[in-house]
Amino acid sequence: AQTVTQSQPEMSVQEAETVTLSCTYDTSESDYYLFWYKQPPSRQMILVIRQEAYKQQNATENRFSVNFQKAAKSFSLKISDSQLGDAAMYFCAYRSVNTDKLIFGTGTRLQVFP
Amino acid sequence: GAVVSQHPSRVICKSGTSVKIECRSLDFQATTMFWYRQFPKQSLMLMATSNEGSKATYEQGVEKDKFLINHASLTLSTLTVTSAHPEDSSFYICSAAHREGGYGYTFGSGTRLTVV
């Protein structure tokens, strides 16, 4: 069974600085999807970024980018120019191509200080 | 696009009663919807997967007779917590799979259930 591990329960960053959130996963599959979701205090889940495993190029969405290391089964999220609105819980998630189910990591709480 | 509406956002009920939570896809057809439970400061735990027109698939350890899921149409899935007890108090979130802009998921805004 696939598992997703987020080893940083909490992280903090100064406004305008850069922070990287870690995620590792375990799978025997060669093709799959990886996601980062943000859950602010409102608790609405918001998609931050998505990566298809067959794509070698790292996904980027404005200030958010990933470092996808398939061999190492690592999928870290880099947030550049951090803003106060980035403060939230961040969840890494895995989806097999064989099922629609998302498997979530335990989450990382990000605090942003002015 | 790809909006999922979840109602109610908050509900308080008495022990022993049943509560229904609705999850609607507003601008797309959701053949597959998911129900999650989230405890405070914890991750989302998948409870079940519902497919339109068929029985829901429950995750191990989830009581199917307590958490009734119905997905009667392509835009509506419901979760009914039957004979609720205080330990059922939690935050429940639905999501729907869609293919807009590539494969993804849209989440409802969640329902906070408190059983007193």
HADDOCK unambig.tbl for C-alpha pairs under 7 A between the chains (distance, minus, plus):
assign (segid A and resid 43 and name CA) (segid B and resid 109 and name CA) 6.85 0.50 0.50
assign (segid A and resid 44 and name CA) (segid B and resid 109 and name CA) 4.90 0.50 0.50
assign (segid A and resid 45 and name CA) (segid B and resid 107 and name CA) 5.96 0.50 0.50
assign (segid A and resid 104 and name CA) (segid B and resid 43 and name CA) 6.89 0.50 0.50
assign (segid A and resid 104 and name CA) (segid B and resid 44 and name CA) 6.68 0.50 0.50
assign (segid A and resid 105 and name CA) (segid B and resid 43 and name CA) 6.82 0.50 0.50
assign (segid A and resid 106 and name CA) (segid B and resid 42 and name CA) 6.48 0.50 0.50
assign (segid A and resid 106 and name CA) (segid B and resid 43 and name CA) 4.98 0.50 0.50
assign (segid A and resid 107 and name CA) (segid B and resid 43 and name CA) 6.23 0.50 0.50
